[in-house]
């Protein structure tokens, strides 16, 4: 389960047995959201929240969306690195708030 980002208490990760489409899980304690990244001709067109059992609260959900909007290219690169190239992506801790 590679952790790819830490951001103010939010952990962005992949599960090692994940599948397409490209998506990222965001955890905070026992809460978790799953977001699918939808692209059209290389441009991000949608971030789809997938229903989970114990979802993040609204504030954490909005913060997750801001983060994914800013870092979606890097998240997709890390997805490719892990699932296609079979390399372990490094975790990066982000310490500046996204506005």
C-alpha positions as CSV (number, residue, x, y, z in Angstrom):
1,X,0.0,0.0,0.0
2,X,2.2,2.8,-1.2
3,X,1.7,6.2,0.5
4,X,2.3,8.9,-2.1
5,X,1.5,12.1,-0.2
6,X,1.0,13.5,3.3
7,X,-0.9,16.8,3.5
8,X,-2.0,18.3,6.8
9,X,-3.3,15.0,8.2
10,X,-4.5,13.6,4.9
11,X,-2.7,10.5,3.5
12,X,-2.9,9.9,-0.2
13,X,-2.2,6.3,-1.2
14,X,-2.8,3.4,-3.6
15,X,-3.8,-0.1,-2.6
16,X,-1.3,-2.6,-4.0
17,X,-4.1,-4.7,-5.6
18,X,-5.8,-1.6,-7.2
19,X,-7.2,-1.5,-10.7
20,X,-8.1,1.0,-13.5
21,X,-9.3,3.6,-13.7
22,X,-6.6,5.7,-12.2
23,X,-7.7,6.7,-8.7
24,X,-6.3,7.6,-5.3
25,X,-7.5,6.8,-1.8
26,X,-7.4,9.6,0.8
27,X,-7.3,8.6,4.5
28,X,-7.6,10.5,7.7
29,X,-7.8,8.2,10.7
30,X,-10.5,5.6,10.0
31,X,-12.2,7.8,7.3
32,X,-11.4,7.3,3.7
33,X,-12.5,8.6,0.3
34,X,-11.7,7.2,-3.1
35,X,-11.4,9.6,-6.1
36,X,-11.3,8.5,-9.7
37,X,-9.4,10.8,-12.1
38,X,-11.1,11.1,-15.4
39,X,-9.1,12.4,-18.4
40,X,-10.1,13.3,-21.9
41,X,-7.2,13.8,-24.4
42,X,-4.8,14.2,-21.6
43,X,-6.8,16.8,-19.7
44,X,-8.4,16.2,-16.3
45,X,-12.1,16.6,-16.9
46,X,-13.5,15.2,-13.7
47,X,-12.6,14.0,-10.2
48,X,-15.3,11.4,-9.3
49,X,-15.8,10.6,-5.6
50,X,-16.6,7.0,-5.2
51,X,-18.9,6.0,-2.3
52,X,-17.1,4.5,0.7
53,X,-18.1,3.0,4.0
54,X,-16.6,5.7,6.3
55,X,-16.2,8.9,4.2
56,X,-14.1,11.9,5.0
57,X,-16.1,14.8,6.5
58,X,-17.0,17.7,4.1
59,X,-14.0,19.9,5.1
60,X,-11.5,17.1,4.5
61,X,-13.3,16.2,1.3
62,X,-12.9,19.7,-0.1
63,X,-9.3,19.9,1.0
64,X,-8.7,16.6,-0.8
65,X,-10.3,17.9,-4.0
66,X,-8.1,21.0,-3.9
67,X,-5.0,18.9,-3.5
68,X,-6.0,16.4,-6.3
69,X,-6.7,19.3,-8.6
70,X,-3.2,20.7,-8.1
71,X,-1.3,17.4,-8.0
72,X,-3.3,15.2,-10.4
73,X,-0.5,14.9,-13.0
74,X,1.9,13.8,-10.3
75,X,-0.6,11.4,-8.8
76,X,-1.1,9.9,-12.3
77,X,2.7,9.6,-12.8
78,X,3.0,7.8,-9.5
79,X,0.1,5.5,-10.5
80,X,2.0,4.6,-13.7
81,X,5.3,4.2,-11.8
82,X,3.7,1.8,-9.4
83,X,1.3,-0.2,-11.4
84,X,3.0,-0.2,-14.8
85,X,6.7,0.1,-14.1
86,X,6.4,-1.8,-10.7
87,X,8.5,0.7,-8.9
88,X,7.7,2.1,-5.4
89,X,6.9,5.8,-5.6
90,X,8.3,8.0,-2.9
91,X,6.1,9.7,-0.4
92,X,6.2,13.5,-0.4
93,X,5.1,15.6,2.6
94,X,3.4,18.8,1.5
95,X,3.7,21.5,4.2
96,X,2.2,24.5,2.4
97,X,-1.5,25.0,2.2
98,X,-3.2,25.0,-1.2
99,X,-5.4,28.0,-1.8
